[in-house]
Amino acid sequence: MRSLSSPAVSLATLQWLVLSASISRPAGAQEGARGPACPERERGAGAGERLRCRTGGSRSPRRPLHEACLRALLRPAGPAAYRQGQSPAPRARDYFYYIDHQGQLFLDDAKVKNFITCFKDKQFLTFFFKQLQLNRSGRYQDAFPYLSPCGREHNFVRCDDCPIVFTHLLCGQAGEELLSYCGGGDRLVVSFEPEKLVMFPENGRVYHPAPQKAGGVGLVKSALAFELSPCFEYSQGAGEPPTHFRWQGKRYTLTNELVQLIRSNSSA
């Protein structure tokens, strides 16, 4: 995935812009108070939950042209040009998200991405990830290859590795083994298929089949992969990918059928 790079700016140019900005600002001018941007979830009728970014407080006075240029030059470039909540058509909205390698979901433009700032509401996560699919909308396909539609709302998604990240191994009501993904608990699960686990040779990460409409392959979270790692057997030597997986008293021959799919997704 390619991202836009910031233009090169000489030190002399930056100094000139800073000086111009300080001269052009009237003495004693102060920016208006501006509250922190905070996404709030509005619960409406039906399954769709909408995110809205609201900013409190009054508007800041208009900045001088040179200062505005300086801020634009120093602003980090994102994967694509967008504005959260933009309306490309009447009554339509676009939102942009990011999924990290732990399966945590964030607003893409969130400056800090950690457990505190990720989405945790299971109802929202369940709806969001059950709608997740490959982005074939013709918009933002390179920068955001996945899409989670909700009526006239388009939620564009990019990820660190795979959009589906398996976080826990659960036991179903009938005793079946399930893999839970992306913070959904028992609401977001697939059947655990030990023989289809893959330890990808290029990065050493472990993968498992995922819903087809979301790409067909999911990443196993590093903590869970560490728990499963003693079960792998390497009959071809330590430097080669594992060939078998011992689980619950059974010895499974690994099919490695996901290897080609992972490579094709990586190249794309």
N, C-alpha and C positions, 0 to 999 in steps of 0.2 A: 504494500500500500504506500503510495507516495503522498507526501504532504508538501504544502506550499512553503517555500523558504523565504525568510525575511530579506529585504533588499540590503545590500551592503551600503553602509553610511560611514564616511570618514569622520575622524575625531573632530577636525576643524569645523565640519558642517554641523555636528551635534552641538559644539560649543556656541556657534553662531545662533542656532535655533534657540538654545536655552537663554542666551543673552537677549535675543529679540523678544522672547516670550516675557521675560521679567520686565523689560522696558515698556512693552505695550500694555501690560496689565495696570490699570489705575491703582494709585496708592490706596491702601486700606480696603481694597476689594476683597471680599471673602466669598468662598463658595458656600452655597446653601447647604444646610444639613441634609444628609441623604442617608436613608435607612439601608440596612443590609438587604440584598436581594435574597429572598427566601422562597423556595418552591412550596406551594401549598396544594394539597390534594382536595379537589372539590368532588364530593360524592353526589353523583346524579343518579337518575333512574337508569336501570339496566346495569349491565356488567361493566361498562366502560367507566374508568375513573380518569379525570382530567387533571393535568398538572398545569399550574399557572405560576409564573414568576412575577412577583409584585415587588415594587420598590416604593418604600414610604418616604415621606418628607417632601420638601419643596425642590424645585429644579435649581440647578446651579446656573449662575450667570453665564452668558456666552463666552467661551474662551477665545483668546486671540488666535488668529489664523496660524501663526508660527508655532504656538504651543500645541494646537490641534495636530499640526503636521508632525511634530516631534513625537507626540503620543502614538500616532498611527505608525510611525516608523519603528518605535520600540515595542509595539504590541506583538506578543508571540503569535506566529502564524498557526492556524488550525488546519485540520485535514480538508476542509472545504469552507466556502463562504456561506454563512447562514446566520439567521437570527432566531433564537428560541421563540416559539409561538408565532412565527411568521405566517401570513395568510396568502398562499399562492393563488387562491380562488375564493369566491364568496363562501363564507361559513366553513372554510377549510383551515386547518391548522397543522403546522409542522413542528415536531419536537425531535431532539437529537440526544442519543444516549450512548453510553460506553459501558462495556462489560469487561472486568479485569480477569486475570487468570485464577482468581479465587471464586469466580461466579458472582461477584458483587456488581450491582447495577447502579449507575450514576447518571446524572445529567452530564452530557459530554463536555460542556464548558465549565463544569465545577472546578474551581482552582485547587481544592484539596479533595483528594479521593481516598477515603479510608472507611473503616467500619462505622464511624460516626456519621458520615455524610451519605452513605449508600442507602438505597430503599430497602425497607425491612417488612413492610406490610404484606402479609402472605396473600391476602385477597388480591391486591394489586399485582404482585409478582406472578401469581398463578394466571391471571388473565393475560398479563403482558407476555409471558413466555409461551402460553398455549397458542397465542396469535402469531408468534414469531415465525418468520419464513424468509426465504431468499428474496432480496430486493430486485424485483423485475418491473419496477414502476417507471423506469426510464429516467429517474432523478436520483442523483447522489449515489449511483450504483458503485462507483469506484471507491469513494471515501467511506460510504456506509453500506456495506454489502447485504445487510439484513434489514427487515422491516416488520414492525408489529402494528398492523392497522387496527383502528378502533373507530368505525363509522367513517366520518369525514376527517378524522384525525390520523395523520401519518407520523408514526414514531420510527425514525431512522436510527439504525443501530450499527455501531462498529465494535470490535472486540480486540483484546490482546492476543488471543489465540483462537478459541472456538466460542461461539455464543452460548453453547450448552456446557456447563461445568458441573460434573458430578461431585457432590460434597459429602454425602453420607450413604452408608449401606443400611437399609432397613429390612425389617421382617414384616411381610404382609399379613392380612387377617387369616389367610389360608396357610400360612407358614412359608410362602414363597419369598424369595430374596429379591429386593428391589433396590435400585440406585436412585437416590433423590438428587435433584439438581437445582441450582440457582436460588437457594433460600426458600423453596416452596414446601419443604417438609414432605408429608405424605400426599400432598396435592399435585406435586410435580415429580413423577417417578417413571422409570422404565424397568423392565425385567432385567435382572442381572444375568448376563451370559458369560461365564468365566472363559470359555474357549475363544471368545471373540475379543478378549483384551489384547491390546497391542502396546508394546514398549517401542516407541518410534526411535530408530537408530540415530537419526539426525540430531535429536535434542534430548533423548532419554526420558521424555514424558510418556505417561500412560494414557491411552485412549480407549473408549468403549462406544458401541453403537448408540446413536441418539435419534430422535424423531427425524424422519426423512425430509420434511419440509423445512427444517432448520439446518440442513446440510448433511444429515446422516451420521455425523461423528461428533462426539463430545470429549472434552478433556476431563481426566480424573484429577481432582484437586490434589496438590502435592502432599498434604497431610494424609489423605486417604491412600494415595499411591504408596506412601512410605509404609503404611500398615499392610498393604498387599504385597510389597516387594519380596518378603521372605518366601512367598508361595511360588515364585517364578523359578523354573529350572532351565539350565543352560547346557543342553546336551552337546552343542556344537562348540563349546568353549566360552570363556568369560568375555571375550571380545566380540562375540556374536549376539544377536537378539535372542531372547528366551524362546524356547520351543515348547515348553509345557507349563501348566499351572496346577498346583495341588490345592484343592479346596474341598472342605468338608469330607475328607476321606477318599476323594476321587482325584484321579490324575487326568487332566484335560490336555489334549493336543491343541496348541494354539493355531488358529487358522490364518492369522495375519492378513485377513481379507481387507482390513481397513487401511493398510499401508499405502496402496495406490491412491485411495480416495484422499488421504491426508496430504500426499504429495501434490495431487492435482489442485486441492484447495489452497495449498501454500503457494504454488506457482501462480494461481489466479489472483 
